[in-house]
Amino acid sequence: MSQKEIFLKEVVDQVGEKIGDEATSKKVEAFAKHGPLFLFFEILRLRKEIERLKANQIESE
């Protein structure tokens, strides 16, 4: 079993139930291919999501 397969199995075991096995395996594959670039775009996506959640919270108050 390669390191990539071991990593994928560990990640799917830990978070697969919460976001789905297929989505998790796609994210792990993208990370394995692109490494730091993948993480950069994930951080940008999470920042946008945080901004959206903050805006929704302010509107609801």
PyRosetta script that sets phi, psi and omega in degrees:
from pyrosetta import init, pose_from_sequence

init()
pose = pose_from_sequence("MSQKEIFLKEVVDQVGEKIGDEATSKKVEAFAKHGPLFLFFEILRLRKEIERLKANQIESE")
pose.set_psi(1, 128.2)
pose.set_omega(1, -178.1)
pose.set_phi(2, -76.5)
pose.set_psi(2, 166.0)
pose.set_omega(2, 178.6)
pose.set_phi(3, -61.8)
pose.set_psi(3, -37.1)
pose.set_omega(3, 178.9)
pose.set_phi(4, -62.2)
pose.set_psi(4, -43.9)
pose.set_omega(4, 179.1)
pose.set_phi(5, -65.6)
pose.set_psi(5, -39.4)
pose.set_omega(5, 178.5)
pose.set_phi(6, -64.7)
pose.set_psi(6, -45.0)
pose.set_omega(6, 178.5)
pose.set_phi(7, -60.8)
pose.set_psi(7, -45.7)
pose.set_omega(7, 179.1)
pose.set_phi(8, -59.7)
pose.set_psi(8, -45.0)
pose.set_omega(8, -180.0)
pose.set_phi(9, -61.4)
pose.set_psi(9, -43.9)
pose.set_omega(9, -179.8)
pose.set_phi(10, -63.6)
pose.set_psi(10, -43.4)
pose.set_omega(10, -179.2)
pose.set_phi(11, -67.1)
pose.set_psi(11, -43.7)
pose.set_omega(11, 179.5)
pose.set_phi(12, -62.9)
pose.set_psi(12, -39.8)
pose.set_omega(12, 178.5)
pose.set_phi(13, -62.9)
pose.set_psi(13, -37.1)
pose.set_omega(13, -176.1)
pose.set_phi(14, -82.1)
pose.set_psi(14, -41.8)
pose.set_omega(14, -174.2)
pose.set_phi(15, -122.3)
pose.set_psi(15, -1.4)
pose.set_omega(15, -177.1)
pose.set_phi(16, -58.7)
pose.set_psi(16, -36.0)
pose.set_omega(16, -179.5)
pose.set_phi(17, -68.4)
pose.set_psi(17, -31.0)
pose.set_omega(17, -175.2)
pose.set_phi(18, -81.3)
pose.set_psi(18, -38.5)
pose.set_omega(18, -176.9)
pose.set_phi(19, -121.7)
pose.set_psi(19, 2.2)
pose.set_omega(19, 177.3)
pose.set_phi(20, 96.6)
pose.set_psi(20, 139.9)
pose.set_omega(20, -178.3)
pose.set_phi(21, -63.6)
pose.set_psi(21, -42.1)
pose.set_omega(21, -177.1)
pose.set_phi(22, -66.7)
pose.set_psi(22, -45.5)
pose.set_omega(22, 178.3)
pose.set_phi(23, -62.6)
pose.set_psi(23, -40.3)
pose.set_omega(23, 178.9)
pose.set_phi(24, -63.8)
pose.set_psi(24, -45.3)
pose.set_omega(24, -178.8)
pose.set_phi(25, -65.8)
pose.set_psi(25, -34.2)
pose.set_omega(25, 176.3)
pose.set_phi(26, -65.0)
pose.set_psi(26, -42.4)
pose.set_omega(26, 178.8)
pose.set_phi(27, -64.2)
pose.set_psi(27, -41.7)
pose.set_omega(27, 179.5)
pose.set_phi(28, -65.7)
pose.set_psi(28, -40.8)
pose.set_omega(28, 177.4)
pose.set_phi(29, -61.2)
pose.set_psi(29, -44.6)
pose.set_omega(29, 179.1)
pose.set_phi(30, -63.4)
pose.set_psi(30, -41.1)
pose.set_omega(30, 178.0)
pose.set_phi(31, -63.2)
pose.set_psi(31, -43.2)
pose.set_omega(31, -179.1)
pose.set_phi(32, -63.6)
pose.set_psi(32, -35.2)
pose.set_omega(32, -179.7)
pose.set_phi(33, -76.3)
pose.set_psi(33, -44.5)
pose.set_omega(33, -167.3)
pose.set_phi(34, -113.7)
pose.set_psi(34, -11.0)
pose.set_omega(34, 175.1)
pose.set_phi(35, 48.7)
pose.set_psi(35, -114.5)
pose.set_omega(35, -174.6)
pose.set_phi(36, -59.5)
pose.set_psi(36, -36.1)
pose.set_omega(36, 179.2)
pose.set_phi(37, -64.4)
pose.set_psi(37, -41.4)
pose.set_omega(37, 176.9)
pose.set_phi(38, -60.1)
pose.set_psi(38, -45.2)
pose.set_omega(38, -180.0)
pose.set_phi(39, -63.2)
pose.set_psi(39, -39.4)
pose.set_omega(39, 178.1)
pose.set_phi(40, -58.5)
pose.set_psi(40, -48.7)
pose.set_omega(40, -179.3)
pose.set_phi(41, -68.6)
pose.set_psi(41, -32.0)
pose.set_omega(41, 175.3)
pose.set_phi(42, -65.7)
pose.set_psi(42, -39.8)
pose.set_omega(42, 177.7)
pose.set_phi(43, -63.7)
pose.set_psi(43, -43.3)
pose.set_omega(43, 177.5)
pose.set_phi(44, -60.6)
pose.set_psi(44, -43.0)
pose.set_omega(44, 179.6)
pose.set_phi(45, -63.5)
pose.set_psi(45, -41.7)
pose.set_omega(45, -179.8)
pose.set_phi(46, -67.6)
pose.set_psi(46, -37.2)
pose.set_omega(46, 176.7)
pose.set_phi(47, -61.4)
pose.set_psi(47, -44.3)
pose.set_omega(47, 177.9)
pose.set_phi(48, -61.7)
pose.set_psi(48, -40.8)
pose.set_omega(48, 179.2)
pose.set_phi(49, -64.6)
pose.set_psi(49, -41.0)
pose.set_omega(49, 178.0)
pose.set_phi(50, -63.5)
pose.set_psi(50, -43.6)
pose.set_omega(50, 178.2)
pose.set_phi(51, -61.3)
pose.set_psi(51, -41.6)
pose.set_omega(51, 179.2)
pose.set_phi(52, -64.0)
pose.set_psi(52, -43.0)
pose.set_omega(52, 179.6)
pose.set_phi(53, -65.3)
pose.set_psi(53, -40.2)
pose.set_omega(53, 177.2)
pose.set_phi(54, -62.4)
pose.set_psi(54, -43.6)
pose.set_omega(54, 179.3)
pose.set_phi(55, -62.6)
pose.set_psi(55, -41.4)
pose.set_omega(55, 178.1)
pose.set_phi(56, -64.7)
pose.set_psi(56, -38.6)
pose.set_omega(56, -179.8)
pose.set_phi(57, -67.5)
pose.set_psi(57, -41.6)
pose.set_omega(57, 178.8)
pose.set_phi(58, -63.9)
pose.set_psi(58, -40.8)
pose.set_omega(58, 178.8)
pose.set_phi(59, -64.7)
pose.set_psi(59, -35.2)
pose.set_omega(59, -176.5)
pose.set_phi(60, -79.6)
pose.set_psi(60, -14.0)
pose.set_omega(60, -179.3)
pose.set_phi(61, -84.6)
pose.dump_pdb("model.pdb")
